[in-house]
Amino acid sequence: MKNFKKFLPYLILLVVCFALPFLFTSRSWIQLFVTIVINIIGAVSLRTIMLSGNMSFAHGAFMGVGAYTAGILALKVGLPIFITIPIGAVAATIIGLITGWPFARLKSIYFCMGTMFMGQAIILLISTLDIAGGAIGLTGLPSTGKALEPIADALSLSKPQVSYLFILLVAIFSLAVMFRFEHSRIGTTLRALSQSEDVAASIGVNPTFYRLLAVGVGCFFAGLAGACSAHYSGNLSPNTYTMNLTLWLIMYMMVGGTGTFLGPVIGAIVVSTIQNIANLLVGLSGTSSSAAFTSFATWVGNSAAYTPFLTALLLLLVAYLLPKGLVGIPSTIRDARAKRQEKKEIAEMMKGGSK
């Protein structure tokens, strides 16, 4: 019963995710759902690296490595997406291990600085490669919708719906593996390493090996998310995978809560929705017959430039009011009730003693 309660939030979230494309069938909604799912993979994979006590600022670049590897193999070589997507993930892992090895001995701010410059260097290198389209990027990539068209016809679903379900299955696999990794003996070792490297080393833990292992796992799923995103959108640009993407992934973790596995998932859902609400409303306004809704959507679209300020405000509110993130709201409410009950009992005891 205890384990059921532990996994109940994940089961509810899973049922909702599978039901969404059947409840909201327009392309605008599906686009939002795909974006959220990919951001979830990216945020949780970044948290996997953070288990060792270090924060990588190159995570967006590794999503770009996976995306460009998959895109080049599909566009130039003609490989199907079922091959290019896993190869993109493996490529991101290899590049992550090679470039991360020099920084594996660094800690805290020094590791952050090293990965920051490394991520920028990777994206600049990609933007100079002719095979990657240079600074313009690549267009016309084979889409998941086209590849899954026979399945869509067999299930009587639209191509965006089937594409979303395919990426959702990839996300479920990714989250299941990362959840098991975090709650394994390796995950326990990584958390011990983040608490005290000297104590962990004194009992035979190799800090460099375990930090590289966390980087490898995190980069694999970052590359997987990037490859899925590339094949869904059909277009690639190096500007998509700059440090800005990494900063958004960090915000997903901070807003949702870094203390639990569910935190980045909740954070990615909430912040990604805020990020894309303007595009969603503008897309829906084209199919709406309501003049009021169209006017409202136009106003929101014109105000889209203020979205970063809204997300920054959300981050500040969470930082000051909810140190555990959005996922910590139930425990915060329970703690507040417990304190109120404790004060009430103390007041009654003092009242009874005075009599």
ChimeraX attribute file (.defattr): number of C-alpha atoms within 10 A of each C-alpha:
attribute: neighborCount
match mode: 1-to-1
recipient: residues
	/A:1	5
	/A:2	7
	/A:3	7
	/A:4	9
	/A:5	10
	/A:6	10
	/A:7	10
	/A:8	12
	/A:9	11
	/A:10	13
	/A:11	13
	/A:12	10
	/A:13	13
	/A:14	13
	/A:15	10
	/A:16	12
	/A:17	16
	/A:18	14
	/A:19	12
	/A:20	16
	/A:21	21
	/A:22	12
	/A:23	10
	/A:24	13
	/A:25	14
	/A:26	16
	/A:27	17
	/A:28	17
	/A:29	22
	/A:30	22
	/A:31	19
	/A:32	19
	/A:33	24
	/A:34	23
	/A:35	20
	/A:36	21
	/A:37	25
	/A:38	22
	/A:39	28
	/A:40	28
	/A:41	29
	/A:42	34
	/A:43	28
	/A:44	29
	/A:45	27
	/A:46	29
	/A:47	28
	/A:48	28
	/A:49	23
	/A:50	20
	/A:51	24
	/A:52	26
	/A:53	20
	/A:54	22
	/A:55	23
	/A:56	24
	/A:57	26
	/A:58	31
	/A:59	33
	/A:60	28
	/A:61	34
	/A:62	33
	/A:63	32
	/A:64	34
	/A:65	31
	/A:66	33
	/A:67	33
	/A:68	30
	/A:69	25
	/A:70	31
	/A:71	33
	/A:72	19
	/A:73	19
	/A:74	21
	/A:75	16
	/A:76	11
	/A:77	10
	/A:78	13
	/A:79	16
	/A:80	16
	/A:81	22
	/A:82	11
	/A:83	12
	/A:84	26
	/A:85	28
	/A:86	20
	/A:87	21
	/A:88	32
	/A:89	28
	/A:90	22
	/A:91	23
	/A:92	33
	/A:93	26
	/A:94	15
	/A:95	18
	/A:96	26
	/A:97	20
	/A:98	13
	/A:99	16
	/A:100	21
	/A:101	16
	/A:102	12
	/A:103	19
	/A:104	20
	/A:105	14
	/A:106	16
	/A:107	17
	/A:108	12
	/A:109	11
	/A:110	14
	/A:111	20
	/A:112	18
	/A:113	17
	/A:114	20
	/A:115	21
	/A:116	20
	/A:117	13
	/A:118	20
	/A:119	25
	/A:120	17
	/A:121	15
	/A:122	20
	/A:123	24
	/A:124	17
	/A:125	14
	/A:126	21
	/A:127	19
	/A:128	15
	/A:129	12
	/A:130	11
	/A:131	14
	/A:132	21
	/A:133	18
	/A:134	16
	/A:135	17
	/A:136	14
	/A:137	20
	/A:138	20
	/A:139	15
	/A:140	13
	/A:141	22
	/A:142	21
	/A:143	23
	/A:144	25
	/A:145	21
	/A:146	15
	/A:147	16
	/A:148	17
	/A:149	18
	/A:150	12
	/A:151	16
	/A:152	18
	/A:153	12
	/A:154	8
	/A:155	10
	/A:156	10
	/A:157	15
	/A:158	18
	/A:159	21
	/A:160	25
	/A:161	23
	/A:162	22
	/A:163	26
	/A:164	25
	/A:165	20
	/A:166	17
	/A:167	22
	/A:168	20
	/A:169	14
	/A:170	19
	/A:171	22
	/A:172	15
	/A:173	13
	/A:174	20
	/A:175	20
	/A:176	12
	/A:177	13
	/A:178	22
	/A:179	16
	/A:180	12
	/A:181	16
	/A:182	20
	/A:183	11
	/A:184	12
	/A:185	11
	/A:186	15
	/A:187	20
	/A:188	15
	/A:189	19
	/A:190	26
	/A:191	18
	/A:192	19
	/A:193	22
	/A:194	19
	/A:195	14
	/A:196	11
	/A:197	18
	/A:198	12
	/A:199	12
	/A:200	18
	/A:201	13
	/A:202	9
	/A:203	8
	/A:204	8
	/A:205	17
	/A:206	14
	/A:207	20
	/A:208	14
	/A:209	13
	/A:210	18
	/A:211	26
	/A:212	21
	/A:213	20
	/A:214	26
	/A:215	27
	/A:216	23
	/A:217	23
	/A:218	29
	/A:219	34
	/A:220	28
	/A:221	34
	/A:222	33
	/A:223	36
	/A:224	36
	/A:225	30
	/A:226	33
	/A:227	29
	/A:228	31
	/A:229	26
	/A:230	28
	/A:231	26
	/A:232	22
	/A:233	17
	/A:234	16
	/A:235	18
	/A:236	23
	/A:237	22
	/A:238	25
	/A:239	16
	/A:240	15
	/A:241	24
	/A:242	25
	/A:243	20
	/A:244	14
	/A:245	21
	/A:246	24
	/A:247	15
	/A:248	20
	/A:249	28
	/A:250	25
	/A:251	21
	/A:252	29
	/A:253	29
	/A:254	23
	/A:255	30
	/A:256	30
	/A:257	25
	/A:258	23
	/A:259	17
	/A:260	15
	/A:261	20
	/A:262	20
	/A:263	25
	/A:264	33
	/A:265	27
	/A:266	21
	/A:267	28
	/A:268	30
	/A:269	19
	/A:270	18
	/A:271	25
	/A:272	22
	/A:273	16
	/A:274	16
	/A:275	18
	/A:276	17
	/A:277	19
	/A:278	21
	/A:279	19
	/A:280	20
	/A:281	20
	/A:282	21
	/A:283	18
	/A:284	17
	/A:285	19
	/A:286	10
	/A:287	10
	/A:288	11
	/A:289	9
	/A:290	10
	/A:291	10
	/A:292	11
	/A:293	15
	/A:294	19
	/A:295	13
	/A:296	15
	/A:297	22
	/A:298	17
	/A:299	14
	/A:300	19
	/A:301	17
	/A:302	12
	/A:303	11
	/A:304	17
	/A:305	11
	/A:306	11
	/A:307	16
	/A:308	12
	/A:309	10
	/A:310	15
	/A:311	19
	/A:312	14
	/A:313	12
	/A:314	16
	/A:315	20
	/A:316	13
	/A:317	14
	/A:318	19
	/A:319	16
	/A:320	10
	/A:321	13
	/A:322	18
	/A:323	18
	/A:324	21
	/A:325	27
	/A:326	23
	/A:327	22
	/A:328	18
	/A:329	15
	/A:330	10
	/A:331	11
	/A:332	17
	/A:333	11
	/A:334	12
	/A:335	12
	/A:336	12
	/A:337	12
	/A:338	12
	/A:339	12
	/A:340	12
	/A:341	12
	/A:342	12
	/A:343	12
	/A:344	12
	/A:345	12
	/A:346	12
	/A:347	12
	/A:348	12
	/A:349	11
	/A:350	11
	/A:351	10
	/A:352	9
	/A:353	8
	/A:354	7
	/A:355	5
